[in-house]
């Protein structure tokens, strides 16, 4: 029980938790002992989730169109049988809903298509993940439902990849607005380490500059993470309005990392191809942007394959690389790299002169 609660009684809290755990354990043991092929995959507080594999005896030989009605009928029968065998009034185990498909990430974190009736239609339901938590950026909360829909509803991995690619491209091309990158957290009265809390750092900054509308205890504090030299992410947190007013740059590399972590939690269960390379390329692009380096495509040049399709006797001998061709690279490199390119061009020119 939380310290400081209005009616705190630790013995009552401990007893309630103990009884709940015993009921879950008893239900698990009863279901798995009496129903072949059926398993309890998750139990929390006052509920259990039971898995019905297609190969289990209850569903073996059942036509596809009868599977969902059969699951509903079997689950209701299980609830009645477990109640009669394990509990006394007023305690009862009631069937509630069916998930299919279902992704269980960890305790209190899952999502799936929820059926309240066998006829449907299902609705997407999620608990504890980024699409329902306000302490993640809004961009994740708005983009992940589409990605999950591609996996759970459309059952199309290419569609899921395209949606991931779209949101990553928007971030790399700086096409996101500050509202999409804003996180909010509730301000509490006390923290063990307030310097590690970005929203508390923002409150302190607002107090230092005597800003209006400083969030009070219990209010939600919005913040964004900015570029900067400080390694501590919290030290680079700032209020979105202040960031807009002063033209501050968002740390898109930090936000790409948040996005990658969320997507890869999904990939633990769903193998969407090429996503790792997508994020690696995006990180490289953002790092080049931060260093002031530009891409060849920014100049309207196209990159084509250097492999010739002509037969060996038809190929024309390539002329030696001239100094001006080498020097053209210096126009989009950083100063240090441009110097290296010029030095390399001089060296090539000298070698070619000696050969002639």
KEVOGU-140278 format. One record per residue (C-alpha): x, y, z. Coordinates in steps of 0.25 Angstrom, whole numbers, padded with zeros to 4 digits, always signed. Layout:
% residues N
XYZ;...
This chain:
% residues 356
+0000+0000+0000;+0005+0014-0004;+0011+0022+0008;+0003+0034+0011;-0010+0028+0007;-0022+0034+0014;-0027+0020+0020;-0014+0012+0021;-0014-0001+0027;-0003-0011+0024;-0009-0023+0030;-0021-0022+0022;-0013-0019+0009;-0004-0031+0011;-0016-0040+0014;-0024-0035+0001;-0011-0038-0007;-0009-0051-0001;-0023-0056-0003;-0023-0051-0018;-0010-0059-0021;-0015-0071-0015;-0028-0071-0023;-0020-0068-0036;-0011-0080-0032;-0023-0089-0029;-0029-0086-0043;-0017-0088-0051;-0015-0102-0044;-0029-0106-0046;-0030-0101-0061;-0017-0108-0065;-0021-0121-0058;-0035-0122-0063;-0033-0117-0078;-0023-0124-0087;-0015-0115-0096;-0020-0102-0089;-0011-0093-0081;-0011-0081-0072;-0001-0071-0078;-0004-0059-0069;-0010-0056-0056;-0011-0042-0049;-0019-0037-0037;-0033-0043-0040;-0032-0049-0054;-0025-0060-0061;-0023-0061-0076;-0024-0075-0082;-0018-0080-0096;-0026-0089-0105;-0016-0094-0115;-0023-0099-0128;-0017-0113-0125;-0024-0114-0112;-0035-0125-0111;-0045-0115-0109;-0043-0109-0123;-0038-0121-0130;-0046-0123-0143;-0054-0111-0140;-0057-0103-0154;-0051-0089-0154;-0064-0082-0154;-0067-0089-0141;-0054-0087-0133;-0058-0074-0127;-0072-0078-0122;-0066-0091-0117;-0056-0083-0109;-0067-0074-0103;-0075-0087-0099;-0063-0094-0093;-0058-0082-0085;-0071-0080-0079;-0072-0094-0075;-0058-0094-0069;-0062-0081-0061;-0074-0088-0055;-0067-0101-0052;-0055-0094-0045;-0065-0086-0037;-0072-0098-0032;-0059-0105-0029;-0051-0094-0023;-0059-0083-0017;-0070-0080-0008;-0080-0068-0009;-0079-0057-0012;-0066-0060-0019;-0068-0065-0034;-0060-0066-0046;-0066-0060-0058;-0063-0061-0073;-0060-0047-0078;-0054-0046-0092;-0046-0053-0103;-0033-0047-0109;-0029-0052-0123;-0018-0049-0128;-0011-0045-0114;+0003-0040-0111;+0007-0041-0097;+0020-0033-0095;+0021-0034-0079;+0013-0032-0067;+0003-0022-0069;+0007-0019-0083;-0001-0025-0094;-0009-0023-0107;-0019-0030-0116;-0032-0031-0123;-0043-0032-0112;-0055-0040-0115;-0067-0037-0105;-0076-0046-0113;-0073-0058-0122;-0079-0051-0134;-0070-0038-0132;-0066-0029-0137;-0053-0028-0129;-0047-0015-0124;-0032-0013-0122;-0029-0013-0107;-0015-0009-0100;-0010-0008-0086;+0003-0002-0081;+0009+0001-0095;+0013+0014-0102;+0000+0016-0109;-0008+0018-0095;+0003+0024-0086;+0005+0039-0086;+0019+0038-0081;+0023+0035-0096;+0024+0045-0107;+0011+0047-0115;+0017+0043-0128;+0018+0029-0122;+0004+0029-0117;-0001+0033-0131;+0008+0024-0140;+0008+0011-0132;-0007+0008-0133;-0005+0008-0149;+0007-0001-0148;+0000-0011-0138;-0013-0010-0147;-0004-0015-0159;+0001-0027-0150;-0012-0030-0143;-0023-0027-0153;-0017-0026-0167;-0007-0037-0163;+0003-0031-0173;+0017-0029-0169;+0020-0021-0181;+0010-0011-0177;+0015-0010-0163;+0029-0007-0169;+0024+0004-0178;+0017+0010-0166;+0030+0009-0158;+0038+0015-0169;+0028+0027-0171;+0029+0031-0156;+0044+0030-0156;+0046+0038-0169;+0037+0049-0163;+0047+0050-0151;+0059+0049-0160;+0054+0060-0169;+0050+0069-0158;+0035+0068-0162;+0030+0066-0148;+0024+0078-0139;+0028+0080-0125;+0014+0075-0120;+0017+0061-0125;+0030+0061-0118;+0025+0066-0104;+0024+0057-0092;+0016+0059-0080;+0019+0054-0066;+0011+0056-0053;+0018+0065-0042;+0019+0058-0029;+0023+0064-0016;+0036+0057-0013;+0047+0049-0021;+0059+0041-0017;+0067+0047-0028;+0060+0060-0034;+0072+0063-0043;+0069+0050-0051;+0054+0054-0054;+0053+0063-0067;+0040+0069-0063;+0045+0073-0049;+0057+0080-0056;+0047+0087-0065;+0040+0092-0052;+0053+0097-0046;+0057+0104-0059;+0043+0111-0059;+0044+0115-0045;+0058+0121-0047;+0053+0130-0058;+0040+0133-0051;+0031+0128-0062;+0016+0128-0062;+0008+0116-0060;+0018+0107-0052;+0012+0093-0050;+0008+0090-0036;+0009+0076-0029;-0001+0067-0036;-0001+0075-0049;+0005+0069-0062;+0018+0075-0067;+0021+0076-0082;+0035+0075-0086;+0044+0073-0098;+0058+0068-0099;+0068+0078-0106;+0081+0077-0113;+0093+0080-0104;+0106+0076-0098;+0101+0071-0085;+0101+0055-0085;+0090+0055-0074;+0077+0055-0082;+0069+0062-0071;+0078+0074-0071;+0074+0076-0086;+0059+0076-0083;+0051+0089-0086;+0037+0094-0086;+0032+0093-0100;+0027+0107-0101;+0041+0112-0096;+0047+0103-0107;+0038+0109-0118;+0040+0123-0113;+0055+0122-0113;+0057+0114-0126;+0063+0102-0118;+0067+0089-0126;+0060+0076-0122;+0070+0065-0120;+0064+0056-0131;+0075+0045-0128;+0069+0044-0114;+0055+0042-0120;+0060+0032-0130;+0065+0024-0119;+0051+0025-0112;+0044+0021-0125;+0054+0009-0127;+0052+0004-0113;+0037+0004-0115;+0037-0003-0128;+0047-0014-0124;+0039-0017-0112;+0028-0021-0123;+0039-0028-0131;+0041-0038-0119;+0028-0045-0124;+0027-0040-0138;+0039-0042-0148;+0037-0030-0157;+0049-0030-0167;+0059-0019-0170;+0055-0010-0158;+0069-0011-0152;+0075-0005-0164;+0065+0005-0165;+0068+0011-0151;+0083+0010-0154;+0082+0018-0167;+0073+0028-0159;+0083+0029-0148;+0094+0032-0158;+0086+0043-0165;+0083+0050-0152;+0098+0049-0148;+0102+0055-0162;+0092+0066-0160;+0097+0070-0146;+0111+0070-0152;+0107+0079-0163;+0110+0069-0174;+0101+0069-0186;+0097+0057-0195;+0100+0055-0209;+0085+0055-0213;+0084+0069-0207;+0091+0074-0219;+0081+0067-0229;+0092+0057-0232;+0087+0042-0234;+0095+0030-0230;+0095+0019-0240;+0101+0005-0240;+0116+0005-0244;+0115-0009-0250;+0115-0009-0265;+0105-0017-0273;+0114-0017-0286;+0122-0029-0290;+0137-0028-0287;+0141-0025-0301;+0131-0013-0302;+0135-0006-0289;+0142+0007-0291;+0155+0009-0283;+0152+0018-0271;+0161+0031-0272;+0169+0035-0259;+0161+0042-0248;+0164+0057-0250;+0167+0067-0239;+0154+0075-0242;+0146+0063-0240;+0152+0060-0227;+0151+0075-0222;+0136+0074-0225;+0135+0066-0212;+0140+0077-0203;+0128+0085-0206;+0119+0077-0197;+0129+0072-0186;+0132+0078-0173;+0144+0087-0172;+0153+0076-0167;+0149+0065-0177;+0149+0076-0188;+0164+0078-0185;+0166+0063-0185;+0159+0062-0199;+0168+0073-0204;+0181+0067-0199;+0176+0054-0205;+0174+0060-0218;+0188+0067-0219;+0194+0053-0216;+0186+0046-0227;+0190+0057-0237;+0205+0056-0233;+0204+0041-0235;+0197+0042-0249;+0208+0052-0253;+0219+0043-0249;+0213+0031-0257;+0212+0040-0270;
